Each structure stands twice: as C-alpha cells, then as structure tokens.
C-alpha cells in the first residue's frame, strides 16, 4: 500500500511506500496521552529509569550523558531501537538550559518506547558538559564515536535502528557533529533535526559558522554523508530554507522529509507550562496531528529494518 503523508502547512519531499504491517515495536499514532519526561534517578540503569552516567575516560569530571531504558527493556530480550539526542544551546528566553539532563525531544519522538540517550558536548578543559556550542569539537565527536557503540552493546540496543536527533544547536549538531566524518556518520540509521539545520545561516562570533560561504561548503560535504538514509527535517515555520539548501547540494533527496510543525497550534499559547516560546523541543509530548504524522514516519523507518 502506498501512503503519501500530507501534512498541513508542511512540505513533503518523501512519499512513504509502506508494505504490509510488520510485527515488532510500532508507535501508536492514535495515542492521545501527554508524555511526561522521566526524572533522573539515582543508581544503576534499569527498566523504566533515567540515569546519569560518566564513561571511564571522564572519571573524576562532571562530564556525563543520560540514559533512559523503557519499561519493557530486558538485558536479554529483543533489542530495542535507540535514539541519541543533542540538546539546544543555553538560551533562557526559549527555556533551553543547554544541559543534557533537560533534553526532551528524543523521548517525545520515540514515545518513551526506545532507549534514549542525551549526548554531551565536551568543554574545552574536558571537565564538564558544554552548554553553548561545541566546546572542544574533537572531544565532543570522539565521545560519540566511543560511547554510541558502547551503549548499544551494553544495553541491548538494536544496531539496525539507531536514530540521531537534535533541537536548535542540536539540530545543527545532527550534521555538524553526527556527520563530522565518515566514522561517526556510519553510526546512524536515521536522522531528525528540529528548528535549524547545518549550513543555512551564518553564526557570527564562532570560528566554525562564519563566513557563510566557507561554512556552507563544509556543510555540503557533511550533508552528502547522509547517503540515502531516512532524514526528517522538522521546523516551526518555513523560515530556515532547509529544503532549498538540501536540494542545492544533493541531486536526489527522496530520503528527506521536510515538515513544518506549528507549535502554536499544538500548545495554544505561550508561555505554556511545557514551553516558553514557539522555539521548543517539547512539542512531541502533546498529542497532535504533527506528532501522529511524525510517529508514522518513525514507524516507516522501523519497518525498513525488518
């Protein structure tokens, strides 16, 4: 059966062709409940818990990632999909703290049914997590190269279903970090960026995001490392020009879906108890047509691995 996703106020690049329904984990696109992000817990990882973990390379520092194992997780059960996330910058006006413990996009996108990890950016002195931009860029990329495979193996993640997502700074980071080189680019099955995209605008007062011509040239190289894998570009309003940039770089972009998420329609008004402004990663926590259609895209990616 061929299904064309028609999103209100959205541009669709990818028409999904979905075969017969497959067995295994699927997100309930008709679910009407509000999701609640799990609080950080003390102790060792376990089903239903979200914990803070520092890898051995950073013992004695304040560098850490967070790990959530869903309630149905079993160390010897069926491997579960896993979603890794990069958070936004410290930006109080939008409510973004830049801290890994305050991430939420990956939990909402996966409906709380995937293993969920919020990855850090490493400070220049390697002693703490960086809350604005990349910190030590090399160390931040290396952290993912070492820990993504380690986490998948240690916690029974499905190596065929590894999502990378990010909001704002993290949306840029999906490509800037996640496609930094061929080694890290090979870790992922699918990509999701929300609000911003690598290579679209100049980032003044940075060494990496200016001048625009040089930044865009590097972003084009990174974008080509997607190599046909599913990619959802979501954004609150079509103001970033992501689709035009993607099409200017890639001769074929059928693996990309560009979806405009009307967060005002979802939340009703701002500030909202879950979101201070329209620029937010909390939109998948509430039921909406946008969440349902995003989960339909997620289900398609899950089906592709079967």
PLY file of the C-alpha trace (Angstrom):
ply
format ascii 1.0
element vertex 306
property float x
property float y
property float z
element edge 305
property int vertex1
property int vertex2
end_header
0.00 0.00 0.00
1.37 3.42 -0.96
0.85 6.21 1.57
1.51 9.88 0.79
1.87 11.86 4.00
0.05 15.13 3.58
0.97 17.39 6.49
-0.94 20.62 6.99
1.40 23.58 6.41
4.17 21.13 5.53
6.37 20.40 2.57
6.90 16.72 1.90
9.91 15.56 -0.05
9.49 11.88 0.68
6.43 9.82 -0.23
6.45 6.77 2.02
5.86 3.39 0.47
4.82 1.08 3.27
4.29 -2.61 2.77
2.16 -4.92 4.92
2.25 -4.10 8.64
5.26 -5.71 10.27
5.43 -7.24 13.70
7.54 -5.65 16.42
7.64 -2.24 18.01
5.45 0.43 16.46
4.40 3.82 17.83
0.66 4.30 18.32
-0.14 7.23 16.03
-3.63 7.47 17.54
-2.42 7.76 21.15
-3.97 10.70 22.96
-1.92 10.89 26.12
0.53 13.58 27.14
4.03 12.23 27.66
5.97 13.05 30.81
9.76 13.11 30.60
11.25 10.73 33.21
13.14 12.42 36.03
16.75 11.50 36.63
17.12 8.66 39.15
19.96 7.52 41.35
21.61 4.14 40.98
22.25 1.77 38.13
20.35 1.70 34.82
17.17 -0.38 34.90
13.88 -0.67 33.01
11.81 2.47 33.46
14.71 4.54 34.84
16.64 7.50 33.51
20.11 7.86 34.98
23.28 9.92 34.70
26.40 8.07 33.51
30.03 9.13 33.24
32.19 6.92 30.99
35.56 5.70 32.29
37.50 8.14 30.10
35.96 11.01 32.08
36.05 9.56 35.58
36.52 12.29 38.15
34.95 15.00 35.94
31.46 16.47 35.56
31.14 15.13 32.01
28.19 12.77 31.58
25.36 11.58 29.37
21.89 10.46 30.38
20.40 7.06 29.61
16.74 6.03 29.70
15.68 2.39 29.44
11.96 1.92 28.66
9.72 -0.15 30.88
9.76 -3.14 28.55
13.56 -3.23 28.31
15.29 -6.51 29.18
19.04 -7.11 29.04
18.44 -10.44 27.31
15.22 -9.52 25.49
14.67 -8.37 21.95
16.98 -5.47 21.06
15.19 -2.13 21.18
15.54 0.88 18.89
17.75 3.57 20.35
17.64 7.34 19.90
20.56 9.66 20.64
19.99 13.37 21.16
21.93 16.63 21.10
20.34 19.47 23.08
19.94 23.14 22.24
22.16 25.98 23.45
21.76 27.70 26.78
19.08 30.18 25.73
16.91 31.28 28.68
14.47 33.22 26.51
13.24 29.96 24.96
13.61 27.91 28.13
16.58 25.94 26.82
19.21 25.27 29.50
21.74 23.56 27.23
22.00 20.72 29.77
21.77 17.06 28.77
19.51 16.36 31.76
16.92 18.80 30.38
16.63 17.17 26.96
13.21 16.04 25.82
13.00 15.75 22.05
14.26 12.17 21.82
11.81 10.97 24.45
8.88 12.60 22.69
9.88 11.43 19.22
10.18 7.83 20.42
7.05 7.89 22.58
9.15 6.69 25.51
9.45 3.28 23.82
13.07 3.50 22.65
16.29 3.51 24.60
17.03 7.22 24.84
20.43 8.85 25.34
21.24 12.56 25.64
24.83 13.07 24.49
27.07 15.84 25.88
29.19 18.48 24.27
32.60 18.48 25.99
34.09 21.67 27.45
37.49 22.90 26.30
39.11 21.70 29.55
37.34 18.31 29.35
35.97 18.75 32.88
32.29 19.44 32.26
29.49 19.44 29.72
29.37 22.47 27.45
26.05 24.36 27.42
26.79 26.67 24.46
28.01 25.37 21.09
30.51 22.55 20.74
33.21 23.15 23.38
36.14 21.00 22.27
34.76 19.90 18.92
37.15 16.98 18.55
36.41 15.67 22.06
32.65 16.02 21.51
32.78 13.98 18.31
35.11 11.41 19.88
32.74 11.00 22.83
30.00 9.85 20.44
32.35 7.60 18.46
33.35 5.76 21.63
30.11 5.74 23.57
27.42 5.18 20.94
28.65 1.64 20.08
29.41 1.00 23.76
25.89 1.96 24.86
24.24 -0.06 22.09
26.18 -3.16 23.11
25.87 -2.69 26.87
22.12 -2.03 26.89
20.86 -4.31 24.14
20.12 -1.62 21.60
19.23 -2.55 18.05
22.26 -1.64 15.94
19.99 -1.54 12.86
17.76 1.12 14.42
19.93 3.96 15.69
18.33 7.39 15.42
20.15 10.71 15.89
18.07 13.77 16.72
18.66 17.32 17.89
16.94 20.60 18.69
18.25 24.07 17.77
22.03 23.85 18.43
21.47 20.09 18.40
19.62 20.26 15.08
22.76 21.78 13.57
24.79 19.24 15.51
22.99 16.31 13.87
25.04 17.10 10.77
27.90 19.18 12.14
28.79 16.53 14.72
26.89 13.43 13.61
28.19 13.68 10.03
31.54 15.20 11.01
33.50 12.43 9.28
32.84 9.03 7.76
33.44 7.15 11.00
30.82 8.92 13.09
28.45 9.19 10.12
28.36 5.40 9.91
26.83 5.04 13.38
23.29 6.13 12.50
20.26 4.61 10.79
18.12 7.76 10.53
18.27 11.46 11.38
15.86 14.05 12.80
16.60 17.75 13.17
14.17 20.28 14.67
14.49 24.07 14.31
17.72 24.94 12.46
19.86 22.98 10.03
23.57 22.86 9.32
24.72 25.33 6.67
21.64 27.54 6.48
22.73 30.74 8.23
25.94 32.35 9.40
26.77 32.04 13.10
28.74 35.13 13.98
31.25 35.13 16.83
32.10 31.49 16.16
35.15 30.01 14.47
33.17 27.35 12.60
29.99 29.11 11.40
31.44 32.11 9.59
31.98 33.29 6.91
28.81 31.83 5.43
30.39 30.71 2.14
33.06 28.67 3.94
30.57 27.29 6.47
28.17 26.22 3.72
30.92 24.49 1.78
31.71 22.34 4.81
28.01 21.71 5.48
27.58 20.47 1.92
30.35 17.91 2.43
28.71 16.75 5.67
25.25 16.55 4.10
26.49 14.17 1.43
27.42 11.71 4.19
23.71 11.02 4.78
23.98 8.68 1.79
20.31 7.93 1.26
19.30 7.22 4.84
15.92 8.49 6.12
16.05 12.09 7.31
13.22 14.13 8.86
13.78 17.89 8.92
11.13 19.48 11.14
10.82 23.15 11.87
8.41 25.64 13.39
7.62 27.58 10.25
9.38 27.52 6.89
11.84 30.27 7.70
15.16 28.41 7.55
15.40 27.46 3.87
16.45 23.91 4.73
14.74 22.26 1.77
16.30 24.62 -0.75
19.76 24.02 0.70
19.30 20.23 0.67
18.18 20.31 -2.95
21.08 22.57 -3.92
23.57 20.04 -2.55
22.02 16.66 -3.36
20.97 15.52 -6.81
18.50 13.10 -5.20
16.70 13.94 -1.95
13.87 11.42 -1.88
15.07 10.20 1.52
14.36 13.63 3.07
11.05 14.73 4.56
10.64 18.40 5.48
7.82 19.00 7.94
6.63 22.34 9.31
5.48 21.98 12.92
3.03 24.67 14.07
3.89 24.71 17.76
1.37 27.49 18.46
-1.35 25.22 17.16
-0.09 22.43 19.43
0.26 24.48 22.63
-2.46 27.07 22.09
-0.48 29.99 23.52
2.88 30.92 25.01
4.19 30.79 27.60
2.82 27.29 28.21
3.62 25.04 31.20
5.74 22.91 28.84
7.16 25.61 26.56
8.08 29.27 26.98
8.11 30.06 23.24
7.37 28.51 19.87
11.04 27.55 19.59
10.81 24.38 21.69
11.68 20.69 21.72
8.61 19.81 23.82
6.05 19.65 21.02
6.06 15.80 20.68
4.97 15.48 24.32
1.43 16.59 23.48
-0.95 14.70 21.18
-1.38 16.42 17.83
-1.63 15.68 14.14
2.04 16.70 13.90
3.11 14.11 16.47
0.97 11.41 14.84
2.49 12.04 11.43
5.99 12.18 12.87
5.40 8.84 14.57
4.12 7.49 11.24
7.48 8.46 9.74
9.24 6.77 12.68
7.19 3.62 12.10
8.23 3.61 8.47
11.89 3.67 9.48
11.25 0.83 11.94
9.61 -1.17 9.14
12.57 -0.62 6.83
14.83 -2.57 9.19
12.74 -5.73 9.04
0 1
1 2
2 3
3 4
4 5
5 6
6 7
7 8
8 9
9 10
10 11
11 12
12 13
13 14
14 15
15 16
16 17
17 18
18 19
19 20
20 21
21 22
22 23
23 24
24 25
25 26
26 27
27 28
28 29
29 30
30 31
31 32
32 33
33 34
34 35
35 36
36 37
37 38
38 39
39 40
40 41
41 42
42 43
43 44
44 45
45 46
46 47
47 48
48 49
49 50
50 51
51 52
52 53
53 54
54 55
55 56
56 57
57 58
58 59
59 60
60 61
61 62
62 63
63 64
64 65
65 66
66 67
67 68
68 69
69 70
70 71
71 72
72 73
73 74
74 75
75 76
76 77
77 78
78 79
79 80
80 81
81 82
82 83
83 84
84 85
85 86
86 87
87 88
88 89
89 90
90 91
91 92
92 93
93 94
94 95
95 96
96 97
97 98
98 99
99 100
100 101
101 102
102 103
103 104
104 105
105 106
106 107
107 108
108 109
109 110
110 111
111 112
112 113
113 114
114 115
115 116
116 117
117 118
118 119
119 120
120 121
121 122
122 123
123 124
124 125
125 126
126 127
127 128
128 129
129 130
130 131
131 132
132 133
133 134
134 135
135 136
136 137
137 138
138 139
139 140
140 141
141 142
142 143
143 144
144 145
145 146
146 147
147 148
148 149
149 150
150 151
151 152
152 153
153 154
154 155
155 156
156 157
157 158
158 159
159 160
160 161
161 162
162 163
163 164
164 165
165 166
166 167
167 168
168 169
169 170
170 171
171 172
172 173
173 174
174 175
175 176
176 177
177 178
178 179
179 180
180 181
181 182
182 183
183 184
184 185
185 186
186 187
187 188
188 189
189 190
190 191
191 192
192 193
193 194
194 195
195 196
196 197
197 198
198 199
199 200
200 201
201 202
202 203
203 204
204 205
205 206
206 207
207 208
208 209
209 210
210 211
211 212
212 213
213 214
214 215
215 216
216 217
217 218
218 219
219 220
220 221
221 222
222 223
223 224
224 225
225 226
226 227
227 228
228 229
229 230
230 231
231 232
232 233
233 234
234 235
235 236
236 237
237 238
238 239
239 240
240 241
241 242
242 243
243 244
244 245
245 246
246 247
247 248
248 249
249 250
250 251
251 252
252 253
253 254
254 255
255 256
256 257
257 258
258 259
259 260
260 261
261 262
262 263
263 264
264 265
265 266
266 267
267 268
268 269
269 270
270 271
271 272
272 273
273 274
274 275
275 276
276 277
277 278
278 279
279 280
280 281
281 282
282 283
283 284
284 285
285 286
286 287
287 288
288 289
289 290
290 291
291 292
292 293
293 294
294 295
295 296
296 297
297 298
298 299
299 300
300 301
301 302
302 303
303 304
304 305
